[in-house]
Amino acid sequence: MREEAADAGRYKANLLDDTKAYPKIQILTVESLINKTQRVDAPPQANSFAKALREGIREKQPDLV
């Protein structure tokens, strides 16, 4: 199984000057991920959520007569 994962090749991310190649298939166990003895070897992820601009303080509406 590990041989097949290694035969799948590596992925090179097109990030700024990231020259590292990441394995396309990784064999990890849930237990090792929870115990933090293994981690996913992946390129850094960009934040997909844009941060909203803060609105200025609104003036109080005039009272209705």
PDBQT receptor file of N, H, CA, C and O in Angstrom, charges set to zero:
ATOM      1  N   MET A   1       0.837  -1.186   0.000  1.00  0.00    +0.000 N 
ATOM      2  CA  MET A   1       0.000   0.000   0.000  1.00  0.00    +0.000 C 
ATOM      3  C   MET A   1       0.887   1.256   0.000  1.00  0.00    +0.000 C 
ATOM      4  O   MET A   1       0.599   2.221  -0.708  1.00  0.00    +0.000 OA
ATOM      5  N   ARG A   2       1.948   1.237   0.785  1.00  0.00    +0.000 N 
ATOM      6  H   ARG A   2       2.181   0.453   1.360  1.00  0.00    +0.000 HD
ATOM      7  CA  ARG A   2       2.840   2.398   0.822  1.00  0.00    +0.000 C 
ATOM      8  C   ARG A   2       3.563   2.583  -0.511  1.00  0.00    +0.000 C 
ATOM      9  O   ARG A   2       3.835   3.711  -0.922  1.00  0.00    +0.000 OA
ATOM     10  N   GLU A   3       3.876   1.471  -1.186  1.00  0.00    +0.000 N 
ATOM     11  H   GLU A   3       3.655   0.555  -0.852  1.00  0.00    +0.000 HD
ATOM     12  CA  GLU A   3       4.518   1.568  -2.498  1.00  0.00    +0.000 C 
ATOM     13  C   GLU A   3       3.605   2.236  -3.516  1.00  0.00    +0.000 C 
ATOM     14  O   GLU A   3       4.048   3.086  -4.287  1.00  0.00    +0.000 OA
ATOM     15  N   GLU A   4       2.326   1.852  -3.520  1.00  0.00    +0.000 N 
ATOM     16  H   GLU A   4       1.966   1.161  -2.893  1.00  0.00    +0.000 HD
ATOM     17  CA  GLU A   4       1.372   2.463  -4.448  1.00  0.00    +0.000 C 
ATOM     18  C   GLU A   4       1.213   3.950  -4.179  1.00  0.00    +0.000 C 
ATOM     19  O   GLU A   4       1.109   4.745  -5.112  1.00  0.00    +0.000 OA
ATOM     20  N   ALA A   5       1.195   4.331  -2.892  1.00  0.00    +0.000 N 
ATOM     21  H   ALA A   5       1.280   3.685  -2.133  1.00  0.00    +0.000 HD
ATOM     22  CA  ALA A   5       1.081   5.745  -2.549  1.00  0.00    +0.000 C 
ATOM     23  C   ALA A   5       2.309   6.506  -3.048  1.00  0.00    +0.000 C 
ATOM     24  O   ALA A   5       2.183   7.620  -3.556  1.00  0.00    +0.000 OA
ATOM     25  N   ALA A   6       3.490   5.913  -2.907  1.00  0.00    +0.000 N 
ATOM     26  H   ALA A   6       3.592   5.008  -2.494  1.00  0.00    +0.000 HD
ATOM     27  CA  ALA A   6       4.716   6.561  -3.377  1.00  0.00    +0.000 C 
ATOM     28  C   ALA A   6       4.742   6.629  -4.904  1.00  0.00    +0.000 C 
ATOM     29  O   ALA A   6       5.245   7.598  -5.472  1.00  0.00    +0.000 OA
ATOM     30  N   ASP A   7       4.205   5.611  -5.569  1.00  0.00    +0.000 N 
ATOM     31  H   ASP A   7       3.796   4.823  -5.109  1.00  0.00    +0.000 HD
ATOM     32  CA  ASP A   7       4.174   5.590  -7.033  1.00  0.00    +0.000 C 
ATOM     33  C   ASP A   7       3.214   6.626  -7.618  1.00  0.00    +0.000 C 
ATOM     34  O   ASP A   7       3.308   6.954  -8.801  1.00  0.00    +0.000 OA
ATOM     35  N   ALA A   8       2.292   7.144  -6.803  1.00  0.00    +0.000 N 
ATOM     36  H   ALA A   8       2.215   6.878  -5.842  1.00  0.00    +0.000 HD
ATOM     37  CA  ALA A   8       1.328   8.137  -7.299  1.00  0.00    +0.000 C 
ATOM     38  C   ALA A   8       2.017   9.444  -7.654  1.00  0.00    +0.000 C 
ATOM     39  O   ALA A   8       1.480  10.238  -8.427  1.00  0.00    +0.000 OA
ATOM     40  N   GLY A   9       3.199   9.676  -7.097  1.00  0.00    +0.000 N 
ATOM     41  H   GLY A   9       3.635   9.031  -6.469  1.00  0.00    +0.000 HD
ATOM     42  CA  GLY A   9       3.964  10.866  -7.448  1.00  0.00    +0.000 C 
ATOM     43  C   GLY A   9       3.816  11.981  -6.434  1.00  0.00    +0.000 C 
ATOM     44  O   GLY A   9       3.288  11.799  -5.337  1.00  0.00    +0.000 OA
ATOM     45  N   ARG A  10       4.301  13.140  -6.840  1.00  0.00    +0.000 N 
ATOM     46  H   ARG A  10       4.730  13.288  -7.731  1.00  0.00    +0.000 HD
ATOM     47  CA  ARG A  10       4.302  14.302  -5.968  1.00  0.00    +0.000 C 
ATOM     48  C   ARG A  10       3.632  15.467  -6.666  1.00  0.00    +0.000 C 
ATOM     49  O   ARG A  10       3.562  15.510  -7.895  1.00  0.00    +0.000 OA
ATOM     50  N   TYR A  11       3.140  16.411  -5.883  1.00  0.00    +0.000 N 
ATOM     51  H   TYR A  11       3.197  16.377  -4.885  1.00  0.00    +0.000 HD
ATOM     52  CA  TYR A  11       2.437  17.595  -6.375  1.00  0.00    +0.000 C 
ATOM     53  C   TYR A  11       3.253  18.820  -6.021  1.00  0.00    +0.000 C 
ATOM     54  O   TYR A  11       3.643  18.993  -4.866  1.00  0.00    +0.000 OA
ATOM     55  N   LYS A  12       3.520  19.678  -7.001  1.00  0.00    +0.000 N 
ATOM     56  H   LYS A  12       3.204  19.538  -7.940  1.00  0.00    +0.000 HD
ATOM     57  CA  LYS A  12       4.238  20.920  -6.745  1.00  0.00    +0.000 C 
ATOM     58  C   LYS A  12       3.236  22.061  -6.791  1.00  0.00    +0.000 C 
ATOM     59  O   LYS A  12       2.618  22.322  -7.823  1.00  0.00    +0.000 OA
ATOM     60  N   ALA A  13       3.086  22.730  -5.671  1.00  0.00    +0.000 N 
ATOM     61  H   ALA A  13       3.588  22.519  -4.832  1.00  0.00    +0.000 HD
ATOM     62  CA  ALA A  13       2.140  23.843  -5.576  1.00  0.00    +0.000 C 
ATOM     63  C   ALA A  13       2.751  25.075  -6.238  1.00  0.00    +0.000 C 
ATOM     64  O   ALA A  13       3.953  25.314  -6.123  1.00  0.00    +0.000 OA
ATOM     65  N   ASN A  14       1.934  25.845  -6.921  1.00  0.00    +0.000 N 
ATOM     66  H   ASN A  14       0.958  25.651  -7.014  1.00  0.00    +0.000 HD
ATOM     67  CA  ASN A  14       2.389  27.079  -7.559  1.00  0.00    +0.000 C 
ATOM     68  C   ASN A  14       2.147  28.258  -6.627  1.00  0.00    +0.000 C 
ATOM     69  O   ASN A  14       1.309  29.117  -6.903  1.00  0.00    +0.000 OA
ATOM     70  N   LEU A  15       2.877  28.293  -5.537  1.00  0.00    +0.000 N 
ATOM     71  H   LEU A  15       3.557  27.595  -5.313  1.00  0.00    +0.000 HD
ATOM     72  CA  LEU A  15       2.766  29.368  -4.564  1.00  0.00    +0.000 C 
ATOM     73  C   LEU A  15       4.054  30.172  -4.578  1.00  0.00    +0.000 C 
ATOM     74  O   LEU A  15       5.140  29.593  -4.602  1.00  0.00    +0.000 OA
ATOM     75  N   LEU A  16       3.957  31.461  -4.565  1.00  0.00    +0.000 N 
ATOM     76  H   LEU A  16       3.075  31.931  -4.545  1.00  0.00    +0.000 HD
ATOM     77  CA  LEU A  16       5.087  32.387  -4.525  1.00  0.00    +0.000 C 
ATOM     78  C   LEU A  16       6.421  31.717  -4.829  1.00  0.00    +0.000 C 
ATOM     79  O   LEU A  16       6.697  31.445  -5.998  1.00  0.00    +0.000 OA
ATOM     80  N   ASP A  17       7.258  31.440  -3.841  1.00  0.00    +0.000 N 
ATOM     81  H   ASP A  17       7.034  31.661  -2.891  1.00  0.00    +0.000 HD
ATOM     82  CA  ASP A  17       8.508  30.742  -4.126  1.00  0.00    +0.000 C 
ATOM     83  C   ASP A  17       8.556  29.406  -3.415  1.00  0.00    +0.000 C 
ATOM     84  O   ASP A  17       9.620  28.972  -2.972  1.00  0.00    +0.000 OA
ATOM     85  N   ASP A  18       7.418  28.755  -3.303  1.00  0.00    +0.000 N 
ATOM     86  H   ASP A  18       6.554  29.108  -3.663  1.00  0.00    +0.000 HD
ATOM     87  CA  ASP A  18       7.370  27.447  -2.666  1.00  0.00    +0.000 C 
ATOM     88  C   ASP A  18       7.928  26.412  -3.643  1.00  0.00    +0.000 C 
ATOM     89  O   ASP A  18       7.325  26.147  -4.683  1.00  0.00    +0.000 OA
ATOM     90  N   THR A  19       9.058  25.840  -3.311  1.00  0.00    +0.000 N 
ATOM     91  H   THR A  19       9.548  26.055  -2.466  1.00  0.00    +0.000 HD
ATOM     92  CA  THR A  19       9.682  24.862  -4.199  1.00  0.00    +0.000 C 
ATOM     93  C   THR A  19       9.492  23.442  -3.699  1.00  0.00    +0.000 C 
ATOM     94  O   THR A  19      10.029  22.507  -4.292  1.00  0.00    +0.000 OA
ATOM     95  N   LYS A  20       8.755  23.262  -2.642  1.00  0.00    +0.000 N 
ATOM     96  H   LYS A  20       8.318  24.021  -2.160  1.00  0.00    +0.000 HD
ATOM     97  CA  LYS A  20       8.558  21.938  -2.069  1.00  0.00    +0.000 C 
ATOM     98  C   LYS A  20       7.502  21.161  -2.856  1.00  0.00    +0.000 C 
ATOM     99  O   LYS A  20       6.491  21.717  -3.285  1.00  0.00    +0.000 OA
ATOM    100  N   ALA A  21       7.758  19.871  -3.035  1.00  0.00    +0.000 N 
ATOM    101  H   ALA A  21       8.579  19.419  -2.686  1.00  0.00    +0.000 HD
ATOM    102  CA  ALA A  21       6.793  18.981  -3.680  1.00  0.00    +0.000 C 
ATOM    103  C   ALA A  21       6.114  18.155  -2.583  1.00  0.00    +0.000 C 
ATOM    104  O   ALA A  21       6.780  17.654  -1.677  1.00  0.00    +0.000 OA
ATOM    105  N   TYR A  22       4.799  18.019  -2.670  1.00  0.00    +0.000 N 
ATOM    106  H   TYR A  22       4.259  18.426  -3.406  1.00  0.00    +0.000 HD
ATOM    107  CA  TYR A  22       4.016  17.325  -1.652  1.00  0.00    +0.000 C 
ATOM    108  C   TYR A  22       3.529  15.996  -2.215  1.00  0.00    +0.000 C 
ATOM    109  O   TYR A  22       3.203  15.921  -3.400  1.00  0.00    +0.000 OA
ATOM    110  N   PRO A  23       3.469  14.937  -1.395  1.00  0.00    +0.000 N 
ATOM    111  CA  PRO A  23       2.973  13.655  -1.886  1.00  0.00    +0.000 C 
ATOM    112  C   PRO A  23       1.495  13.757  -2.275  1.00  0.00    +0.000 C 
ATOM    113  O   PRO A  23       0.697  14.372  -1.567  1.00  0.00    +0.000 OA
ATOM    114  N   LYS A  24       1.146  13.147  -3.407  1.00  0.00    +0.000 N 
ATOM    115  H   LYS A  24       1.795  12.648  -3.982  1.00  0.00    +0.000 HD
ATOM    116  CA  LYS A  24      -0.251  13.186  -3.858  1.00  0.00    +0.000 C 
ATOM    117  C   LYS A  24      -1.137  12.314  -2.981  1.00  0.00    +0.000 C 
ATOM    118  O   LYS A  24      -2.282  12.671  -2.705  1.00  0.00    +0.000 OA
ATOM    119  N   ILE A  25      -0.618  11.180  -2.545  1.00  0.00    +0.000 N 
ATOM    120  H   ILE A  25       0.312  10.889  -2.769  1.00  0.00    +0.000 HD
ATOM    121  CA  ILE A  25      -1.382  10.282  -1.669  1.00  0.00    +0.000 C 
ATOM    122  C   ILE A  25      -0.587  10.095  -0.384  1.00  0.00    +0.000 C 
ATOM    123  O   ILE A  25       0.600   9.773  -0.422  1.00  0.00    +0.000 OA
ATOM    124  N   GLN A  26      -1.248  10.298   0.754  1.00  0.00    +0.000 N 
ATOM    125  H   GLN A  26      -2.213  10.560   0.785  1.00  0.00    +0.000 HD
ATOM    126  CA  GLN A  26      -0.613  10.115   2.049  1.00  0.00    +0.000 C 
ATOM    127  C   GLN A  26      -1.426   9.119   2.859  1.00  0.00    +0.000 C 
ATOM    128  O   GLN A  26      -2.655   9.189   2.883  1.00  0.00    +0.000 OA
ATOM    129  N   ILE A  27      -0.759   8.210   3.509  1.00  0.00    +0.000 N 
ATOM    130  H   ILE A  27       0.240   8.153   3.490  1.00  0.00    +0.000 HD
ATOM    131  CA  ILE A  27      -1.430   7.212   4.333  1.00  0.00    +0.000 C 
ATOM    132  C   ILE A  27      -1.270   7.637   5.792  1.00  0.00    +0.000 C 
ATOM    133  O   ILE A  27      -0.173   7.597   6.348  1.00  0.00    +0.000 OA
ATOM    134  N   LEU A  28      -2.377   8.042   6.394  1.00  0.00    +0.000 N 
ATOM    135  H   LEU A  28      -3.269   8.075   5.942  1.00  0.00    +0.000 HD
ATOM    136  CA  LEU A  28      -2.394   8.510   7.778  1.00  0.00    +0.000 C 
ATOM    137  C   LEU A  28      -3.488   7.769   8.529  1.00  0.00    +0.000 C 
ATOM    138  O   LEU A  28      -4.451   7.299   7.924  1.00  0.00    +0.000 OA
ATOM    139  N   THR A  29      -3.345   7.664   9.839  1.00  0.00    +0.000 N 
ATOM    140  H   THR A  29      -2.562   8.046  10.330  1.00  0.00    +0.000 HD
ATOM    141  CA  THR A  29      -4.405   7.062  10.642  1.00  0.00    +0.000 C 
ATOM    142  C   THR A  29      -5.087   8.153  11.462  1.00  0.00    +0.000 C 
ATOM    143  O   THR A  29      -4.481   9.170  11.799  1.00  0.00    +0.000 OA
ATOM    144  N   VAL A  30      -6.327   7.925  11.765  1.00  0.00    +0.000 N 
ATOM    145  H   VAL A  30      -6.820   7.098  11.492  1.00  0.00    +0.000 HD
ATOM    146  CA  VAL A  30      -7.086   8.884  12.574  1.00  0.00    +0.000 C 
ATOM    147  C   VAL A  30      -6.434   9.007  13.949  1.00  0.00    +0.000 C 
ATOM    148  O   VAL A  30      -6.314  10.106  14.489  1.00  0.00    +0.000 OA
ATOM    149  N   GLU A  31      -6.016   7.879  14.507  1.00  0.00    +0.000 N 
ATOM    150  H   GLU A  31      -6.114   6.986  14.068  1.00  0.00    +0.000 HD
ATOM    151  CA  GLU A  31      -5.392   7.887  15.835  1.00  0.00    +0.000 C 
ATOM    152  C   GLU A  31      -4.132   8.758  15.842  1.00  0.00    +0.000 C 
ATOM    153  O   GLU A  31      -3.919   9.532  16.775  1.00  0.00    +0.000 OA
ATOM    154  N   SER A  32      -3.298   8.634  14.807  1.00  0.00    +0.000 N 
ATOM    155  H   SER A  32      -3.470   8.005  14.049  1.00  0.00    +0.000 HD
ATOM    156  CA  SER A  32      -2.062   9.425  14.782  1.00  0.00    +0.000 C 
ATOM    157  C   SER A  32      -2.347  10.900  14.565  1.00  0.00    +0.000 C 
ATOM    158  O   SER A  32      -1.592  11.746  15.042  1.00  0.00    +0.000 OA
ATOM    159  N   LEU A  33      -3.412  11.225  13.861  1.00  0.00    +0.000 N 
ATOM    160  H   LEU A  33      -4.025  10.537  13.473  1.00  0.00    +0.000 HD
ATOM    161  CA  LEU A  33      -3.791  12.625  13.682  1.00  0.00    +0.000 C 
ATOM    162  C   LEU A  33      -4.306  13.217  14.995  1.00  0.00    +0.000 C 
ATOM    163  O   LEU A  33      -3.999  14.360  15.332  1.00  0.00    +0.000 OA
ATOM    164  N   ILE A  34      -5.089  12.430  15.729  1.00  0.00    +0.000 N 
ATOM    165  H   ILE A  34      -5.339  11.501  15.455  1.00  0.00    +0.000 HD
ATOM    166  CA  ILE A  34      -5.613  12.902  17.011  1.00  0.00    +0.000 C 
ATOM    167  C   ILE A  34      -4.483  13.041  18.029  1.00  0.00    +0.000 C 
ATOM    168  O   ILE A  34      -4.447  14.010  18.788  1.00  0.00    +0.000 OA
ATOM    169  N   ASN A  35      -3.559  12.077  18.046  1.00  0.00    +0.000 N 
ATOM    170  H   ASN A  35      -3.588  11.291  17.430  1.00  0.00    +0.000 HD
ATOM    171  CA  ASN A  35      -2.434  12.122  18.988  1.00  0.00    +0.000 C 
ATOM    172  C   ASN A  35      -1.332  13.078  18.545  1.00  0.00    +0.000 C 
ATOM    173  O   ASN A  35      -0.360  13.297  19.267  1.00  0.00    +0.000 OA
ATOM    174  N   LYS A  36      -1.492  13.641  17.359  1.00  0.00    +0.000 N 
ATOM    175  H   LYS A  36      -2.282  13.463  16.772  1.00  0.00    +0.000 HD
ATOM    176  CA  LYS A  36      -0.530  14.587  16.776  1.00  0.00    +0.000 C 
ATOM    177  C   LYS A  36       0.852  13.978  16.582  1.00  0.00    +0.000 C 
ATOM    178  O   LYS A  36       1.863  14.666  16.721  1.00  0.00    +0.000 OA
ATOM    179  N   THR A  37       0.897  12.668  16.255  1.00  0.00    +0.000 N 
ATOM    180  H   THR A  37       0.076  12.109  16.142  1.00  0.00    +0.000 HD
ATOM    181  CA  THR A  37       2.166  12.035  15.912  1.00  0.00    +0.000 C 
ATOM    182  C   THR A  37       2.411  12.104  14.410  1.00  0.00    +0.000 C 
ATOM    183  O   THR A  37       3.545  11.929  13.963  1.00  0.00    +0.000 OA
ATOM    184  N   GLN A  38       1.364  12.357  13.625  1.00  0.00    +0.000 N 
ATOM    185  H   GLN A  38       0.443  12.499  13.988  1.00  0.00    +0.000 HD
ATOM    186  CA  GLN A  38       1.468  12.562  12.183  1.00  0.00    +0.000 C 
ATOM    187  C   GLN A  38       0.636  13.777  11.826  1.00  0.00    +0.000 C 
ATOM    188  O   GLN A  38      -0.285  14.148  12.553  1.00  0.00    +0.000 OA
ATOM    189  N   ARG A  39       0.965  14.394  10.704  1.00  0.00    +0.000 N 
ATOM    190  H   ARG A  39       1.714  14.092  10.113  1.00  0.00    +0.000 HD
ATOM    191  CA  ARG A  39       0.133  15.480  10.208  1.00  0.00    +0.000 C 
ATOM    192  C   ARG A  39       0.142  15.448   8.691  1.00  0.00    +0.000 C 
ATOM    193  O   ARG A  39       1.046  14.881   8.077  1.00  0.00    +0.000 OA
ATOM    194  N   VAL A  40      -0.865  16.057   8.096  1.00  0.00    +0.000 N 
ATOM    195  H   VAL A  40      -1.598  16.518   8.595  1.00  0.00    +0.000 HD
ATOM    196  CA  VAL A  40      -0.986  16.090   6.652  1.00  0.00    +0.000 C 
ATOM    197  C   VAL A  40       0.096  17.015   6.096  1.00  0.00    +0.000 C 
ATOM    198  O   VAL A  40       0.241  18.154   6.540  1.00  0.00    +0.000 OA
ATOM    199  N   ASP A  41       0.845  16.515   5.127  1.00  0.00    +0.000 N 
ATOM    200  H   ASP A  41       0.727  15.590   4.766  1.00  0.00    +0.000 HD
ATOM    201  CA  ASP A  41       1.879  17.316   4.480  1.00  0.00    +0.000 C 
ATOM    202  C   ASP A  41       1.249  17.964   3.251  1.00  0.00    +0.000 C 
ATOM    203  O   ASP A  41       1.164  17.344   2.191  1.00  0.00    +0.000 OA
ATOM    204  N   ALA A  42       0.809  19.207   3.397  1.00  0.00    +0.000 N 
ATOM    205  H   ALA A  42       0.877  19.710   4.259  1.00  0.00    +0.000 HD
ATOM    206  CA  ALA A  42       0.100  19.906   2.332  1.00  0.00    +0.000 C 
ATOM    207  C   ALA A  42       0.586  21.346   2.248  1.00  0.00    +0.000 C 
ATOM    208  O   ALA A  42       1.108  21.887   3.223  1.00  0.00    +0.000 OA
ATOM    209  N   PRO A  43       0.415  21.973   1.074  1.00  0.00    +0.000 N 
ATOM    210  CA  PRO A  43       0.821  23.376   0.956  1.00  0.00    +0.000 C 
ATOM    211  C   PRO A  43      -0.053  24.268   1.836  1.00  0.00    +0.000 C 
ATOM    212  O   PRO A  43      -1.182  23.898   2.158  1.00  0.00    +0.000 OA
ATOM    213  N   PRO A  44       0.451  25.430   2.225  1.00  0.00    +0.000 N 
ATOM    214  CA  PRO A  44      -0.359  26.335   3.045  1.00  0.00    +0.000 C 
ATOM    215  C   PRO A  44      -1.622  26.756   2.299  1.00  0.00    +0.000 C 
ATOM    216  O   PRO A  44      -1.608  26.939   1.082  1.00  0.00    +0.000 OA
ATOM    217  N   GLN A  45      -2.694  26.902   3.034  1.00  0.00    +0.000 N 
ATOM    218  H   GLN A  45      -2.705  26.754   4.023  1.00  0.00    +0.000 HD
ATOM    219  CA  GLN A  45      -3.979  27.257   2.448  1.00  0.00    +0.000 C 
ATOM    220  C   GLN A  45      -4.243  28.744   2.605  1.00  0.00    +0.000 C 
ATOM    221  O   GLN A  45      -4.031  29.313   3.676  1.00  0.00    +0.000 OA
ATOM    222  N   ALA A  46      -4.703  29.365   1.541  1.00  0.00    +0.000 N 
ATOM    223  H   ALA A  46      -4.876  28.904   0.671  1.00  0.00    +0.000 HD
ATOM    224  CA  ALA A  46      -5.086  30.779   1.608  1.00  0.00    +0.000 C 
ATOM    225  C   ALA A  46      -6.450  30.877   2.278  1.00  0.00    +0.000 C 
ATOM    226  O   ALA A  46      -7.282  29.983   2.123  1.00  0.00    +0.000 OA
ATOM    227  N   ASN A  47      -6.683  31.932   3.006  1.00  0.00    +0.000 N 
ATOM    228  H   ASN A  47      -6.007  32.659   3.132  1.00  0.00    +0.000 HD
ATOM    229  CA  ASN A  47      -7.966  32.137   3.657  1.00  0.00    +0.000 C 
ATOM    230  C   ASN A  47      -9.010  32.435   2.581  1.00  0.00    +0.000 C 
ATOM    231  O   ASN A  47      -8.900  33.433   1.869  1.00  0.00    +0.000 OA
ATOM    232  N   SER A  48     -10.004  31.586   2.461  1.00  0.00    +0.000 N 
ATOM    233  H   SER A  48     -10.093  30.775   3.039  1.00  0.00    +0.000 HD
ATOM    234  CA  SER A  48     -11.004  31.744   1.403  1.00  0.00    +0.000 C 
ATOM    235  C   SER A  48     -12.124  32.716   1.785  1.00  0.00    +0.000 C 
ATOM    236  O   SER A  48     -12.984  33.025   0.960  1.00  0.00    +0.000 OA
ATOM    237  N   PHE A  49     -12.115  33.191   3.016  1.00  0.00    +0.000 N 
ATOM    238  H   PHE A  49     -11.416  32.940   3.686  1.00  0.00    +0.000 HD
ATOM    239  CA  PHE A  49     -13.148  34.115   3.449  1.00  0.00    +0.000 C 
ATOM    240  C   PHE A  49     -12.570  35.529   3.530  1.00  0.00    +0.000 C 
ATOM    241  O   PHE A  49     -11.598  35.776   4.243  1.00  0.00    +0.000 OA
ATOM    242  N   ALA A  50     -13.178  36.439   2.795  1.00  0.00    +0.000 N 
ATOM    243  H   ALA A  50     -13.968  36.238   2.216  1.00  0.00    +0.000 HD
ATOM    244  CA  ALA A  50     -12.726  37.832   2.830  1.00  0.00    +0.000 C 
ATOM    245  C   ALA A  50     -13.259  38.483   4.100  1.00  0.00    +0.000 C 
ATOM    246  O   ALA A  50     -14.382  38.213   4.525  1.00  0.00    +0.000 OA
ATOM    247  N   LYS A  51     -12.460  39.324   4.685  1.00  0.00    +0.000 N 
ATOM    248  H   LYS A  51     -11.548  39.544   4.340  1.00  0.00    +0.000 HD
ATOM    249  CA  LYS A  51     -12.877  40.007   5.899  1.00  0.00    +0.000 C 
ATOM    250  C   LYS A  51     -13.673  41.253   5.506  1.00  0.00    +0.000 C 
ATOM    251  O   LYS A  51     -13.236  42.044   4.670  1.00  0.00    +0.000 OA
ATOM    252  N   ALA A  52     -14.830  41.412   6.112  1.00  0.00    +0.000 N 
ATOM    253  H   ALA A  52     -15.185  40.770   6.792  1.00  0.00    +0.000 HD
ATOM    254  CA  ALA A  52     -15.691  42.551   5.807  1.00  0.00    +0.000 C 
ATOM    255  C   ALA A  52     -15.082  43.833   6.366  1.00  0.00    +0.000 C 
ATOM    256  O   ALA A  52     -14.414  43.821   7.400  1.00  0.00    +0.000 OA
ATOM    257  N   LEU A  53     -15.321  44.926   5.672  1.00  0.00    +0.000 N 
ATOM    258  H   LEU A  53     -15.863  44.936   4.832  1.00  0.00    +0.000 HD
ATOM    259  CA  LEU A  53     -14.853  46.217   6.148  1.00  0.00    +0.000 C 
ATOM    260  C   LEU A  53     -15.732  46.683   7.303  1.00  0.00    +0.000 C 
ATOM    261  O   LEU A  53     -16.943  46.463   7.296  1.00  0.00    +0.000 OA
ATOM    262  N   ARG A  54     -15.130  47.317   8.279  1.00  0.00    +0.000 N 
ATOM    263  H   ARG A  54     -14.146  47.496   8.285  1.00  0.00    +0.000 HD
ATOM    264  CA  ARG A  54     -15.879  47.818   9.428  1.00  0.00    +0.000 C 
ATOM    265  C   ARG A  54     -16.593  49.100   9.031  1.00  0.00    +0.000 C 
ATOM    266  O   ARG A  54     -16.006  49.990   8.416  1.00  0.00    +0.000 OA
ATOM    267  N   GLU A  55     -17.867  49.182   9.390  1.00  0.00    +0.000 N 
ATOM    268  H   GLU A  55     -18.345  48.459   9.889  1.00  0.00    +0.000 HD
ATOM    269  CA  GLU A  55     -18.646  50.384   9.105  1.00  0.00    +0.000 C 
ATOM    270  C   GLU A  55     -18.345  51.445  10.150  1.00  0.00    +0.000 C 
ATOM    271  O   GLU A  55     -17.985  51.148  11.289  1.00  0.00    +0.000 OA
ATOM    272  N   GLY A  56     -18.503  52.681   9.727  1.00  0.00    +0.000 N 
ATOM    273  H   GLY A  56     -18.795  52.922   8.802  1.00  0.00    +0.000 HD
ATOM    274  CA  GLY A  56     -18.330  53.790  10.673  1.00  0.00    +0.000 C 
ATOM    275  C   GLY A  56     -19.518  53.839  11.632  1.00  0.00    +0.000 C 
ATOM    276  O   GLY A  56     -20.519  53.155  11.420  1.00  0.00    +0.000 OA
ATOM    277  N   ILE A  57     -19.407  54.643  12.681  1.00  0.00    +0.000 N 
ATOM    278  H   ILE A  57     -18.593  55.198  12.853  1.00  0.00    +0.000 HD
ATOM    279  CA  ILE A  57     -20.492  54.789  13.659  1.00  0.00    +0.000 C 
ATOM    280  C   ILE A  57     -21.585  55.638  13.022  1.00  0.00    +0.000 C 
ATOM    281  O   ILE A  57     -21.336  56.730  12.510  1.00  0.00    +0.000 OA
ATOM    282  N   ARG A  58     -22.796  55.107  13.069  1.00  0.00    +0.000 N 
ATOM    283  H   ARG A  58     -22.999  54.221  13.485  1.00  0.00    +0.000 HD
ATOM    284  CA  ARG A  58     -23.921  55.836  12.486  1.00  0.00    +0.000 C 
ATOM    285  C   ARG A  58     -24.445  56.871  13.472  1.00  0.00    +0.000 C 
ATOM    286  O   ARG A  58     -24.387  56.693  14.689  1.00  0.00    +0.000 OA
ATOM    287  N   GLU A  59     -24.951  57.942  12.913  1.00  0.00    +0.000 N 
ATOM    288  H   GLU A  59     -24.998  58.087  11.925  1.00  0.00    +0.000 HD
ATOM    289  CA  GLU A  59     -25.576  58.960  13.766  1.00  0.00    +0.000 C 
ATOM    290  C   GLU A  59     -26.978  58.471  14.148  1.00  0.00    +0.000 C 
ATOM    291  O   GLU A  59     -27.597  57.689  13.426  1.00  0.00    +0.000 OA
ATOM    292  N   LYS A  60     -27.451  58.940  15.271  1.00  0.00    +0.000 N 
ATOM    293  H   LYS A  60     -26.948  59.576  15.857  1.00  0.00    +0.000 HD
ATOM    294  CA  LYS A  60     -28.783  58.544  15.736  1.00  0.00    +0.000 C 
ATOM    295  C   LYS A  60     -29.825  59.164  14.815  1.00  0.00    +0.000 C 
ATOM    296  O   LYS A  60     -29.729  60.324  14.414  1.00  0.00    +0.000 OA
ATOM    297  N   GLN A  61     -30.831  58.338  14.495  1.00  0.00    +0.000 N 
ATOM    298  H   GLN A  61     -30.909  57.396  14.821  1.00  0.00    +0.000 HD
ATOM    299  CA  GLN A  61     -31.917  58.852  13.650  1.00  0.00    +0.000 C 
ATOM    300  C   GLN A  61     -32.734  59.882  14.417  1.00  0.00    +0.000 C 
ATOM    301  O   GLN A  61     -32.915  59.752  15.628  1.00  0.00    +0.000 OA
ATOM    302  N   PRO A  62     -33.228  60.900  13.726  1.00  0.00    +0.000 N 
ATOM    303  CA  PRO A  62     -34.092  61.868  14.427  1.00  0.00    +0.000 C 
ATOM    304  C   PRO A  62     -35.410  61.205  14.807  1.00  0.00    +0.000 C 
ATOM    305  O   PRO A  62     -35.897  60.315  14.110  1.00  0.00    +0.000 OA
ATOM    306  N   ASP A  63     -35.984  61.657  15.931  1.00  0.00    +0.000 N 
ATOM    307  H   ASP A  63     -35.588  62.381  16.497  1.00  0.00    +0.000 HD
ATOM    308  CA  ASP A  63     -37.273  61.097  16.385  1.00  0.00    +0.000 C 
ATOM    309  C   ASP A  63     -38.386  61.514  15.436  1.00  0.00    +0.000 C 
ATOM    310  O   ASP A  63     -38.366  62.614  14.884  1.00  0.00    +0.000 OA
ATOM    311  N   LEU A  64     -39.355  60.626  15.250  1.00  0.00    +0.000 N 
ATOM    312  H   LEU A  64     -39.371  59.732  15.698  1.00  0.00    +0.000 HD
ATOM    313  CA  LEU A  64     -40.502  60.935  14.410  1.00  0.00    +0.000 C 
ATOM    314  C   LEU A  64     -41.484  61.794  15.197  1.00  0.00    +0.000 C 
ATOM    315  O   LEU A  64     -41.681  61.592  16.395  1.00  0.00    +0.000 OA
ATOM    316  N   VAL A  65     -42.094  62.748  14.515  1.00  0.00    +0.000 N 
ATOM    317  H   VAL A  65     -41.935  62.913  13.541  1.00  0.00    +0.000 HD
ATOM    318  CA  VAL A  65     -43.041  63.634  15.189  1.00  0.00    +0.000 C 
ATOM    319  C   VAL A  65     -44.447  63.148  14.984  1.00  0.00    +0.000 C 
ATOM    320  O   VAL A  65     -45.391  63.765  15.477  1.00  0.00    +0.000 OA
TER     321      VAL A  65
